[in-house]
Amino acid sequence: MSIAKITRKFVETIEERKIFTYQDIPSSKKSSIAIELSRLVKKGVIKRVSKGRFYKPKIRAFGEIAPSISEKISNYLALSKEDSYE
């Protein structure tokens, strides 16, 4: 299966408003994943929170709903724990 198909399948199965990164997608070719995620952002399927972090928006009658503040904070704290020097 191609990296593009793996990435699209992952995005389809992830719940809405959940933040994910490149490392969450099951493949070792991160550059190919980055290219496909960039394409999905351009199409409007996913949105970018910050560099390397994305989410699938929830579509409602009055527009899109972004991830909650607690989701953003917990994702940021998990990311900073990985980069710490403990």
C-alpha positions as CSV (number, residue, x, y, z in Angstrom):
1,M,0.0,0.0,0.0
2,S,1.3,3.5,-0.9
3,I,2.2,6.0,1.8
4,A,-0.5,8.4,0.4
5,K,-3.2,5.7,1.0
6,I,-1.9,4.9,4.4
7,T,-1.9,8.6,5.4
8,R,-5.5,9.1,3.9
9,K,-6.8,6.0,5.7
10,F,-5.3,7.2,9.0
11,V,-6.9,10.6,8.6
12,E,-10.3,9.0,7.8
13,T,-10.2,6.9,10.9
14,I,-9.0,9.5,13.4
15,E,-11.7,11.2,15.4
16,E,-12.6,14.8,14.7
17,R,-10.8,17.5,16.7
18,K,-8.0,15.2,17.8
19,I,-4.5,16.5,17.3
20,F,-2.0,14.2,15.6
21,T,1.6,14.4,14.4
22,Y,3.7,12.6,11.8
23,Q,4.8,10.1,14.3
24,D,1.2,8.9,14.8
25,I,1.0,7.6,11.2
26,P,2.3,4.0,10.9
27,S,5.1,4.4,8.4
28,S,8.8,5.0,8.4
29,K,8.9,7.4,5.4
30,K,8.1,10.7,7.2
31,S,9.0,12.9,4.2
32,S,6.3,11.2,2.0
33,I,3.8,11.5,4.9
34,A,4.6,15.2,5.1
35,I,3.9,15.7,1.4
36,E,0.6,13.9,1.7
37,L,-0.4,15.8,4.8
38,S,0.4,19.1,3.0
39,R,-1.9,18.0,0.1
40,L,-4.7,17.3,2.5
41,V,-4.3,20.7,4.2
42,K,-4.5,22.4,0.8
43,K,-7.7,20.4,0.0
44,G,-9.2,21.4,3.4
45,V,-9.6,17.9,4.7
46,I,-7.3,18.6,7.7
47,K,-6.1,21.8,9.4
48,R,-2.7,22.7,10.7
49,V,-2.4,23.7,14.4
50,S,1.3,24.4,14.3
51,K,4.4,23.0,12.5
52,G,4.0,19.2,12.4
53,R,0.6,19.1,14.3
54,F,-2.7,18.7,12.5
55,Y,-6.4,18.0,13.3
56,K,-9.5,17.0,11.4
57,P,-12.1,19.7,12.0
58,K,-15.7,18.9,13.0
59,I,-18.1,20.4,10.5
60,R,-21.3,21.9,11.9
61,A,-24.1,24.0,10.5
62,F,-22.4,27.2,11.6
63,G,-18.9,26.3,10.5
64,E,-15.9,24.3,11.7
65,I,-15.0,23.5,15.3
66,A,-11.4,23.5,16.2
67,P,-9.8,21.3,19.0
68,S,-10.6,22.2,22.5
69,I,-8.2,24.2,24.7
70,S,-7.6,21.1,26.9
71,E,-6.7,19.0,23.8
72,K,-4.2,21.6,22.7
73,I,-2.6,21.9,26.1
74,S,-2.4,18.2,26.7
75,N,-0.8,17.7,23.2
76,Y,1.7,20.5,23.9
77,L,2.6,19.1,27.3
78,A,3.1,15.6,25.8
79,L,5.3,17.1,23.0
80,S,7.4,19.1,25.5
81,K,8.0,15.9,27.6
82,E,9.5,14.2,24.6
83,D,11.9,17.0,24.1
84,S,13.0,17.5,27.7
85,Y,16.4,16.5,29.0
86,E,15.3,14.7,32.2
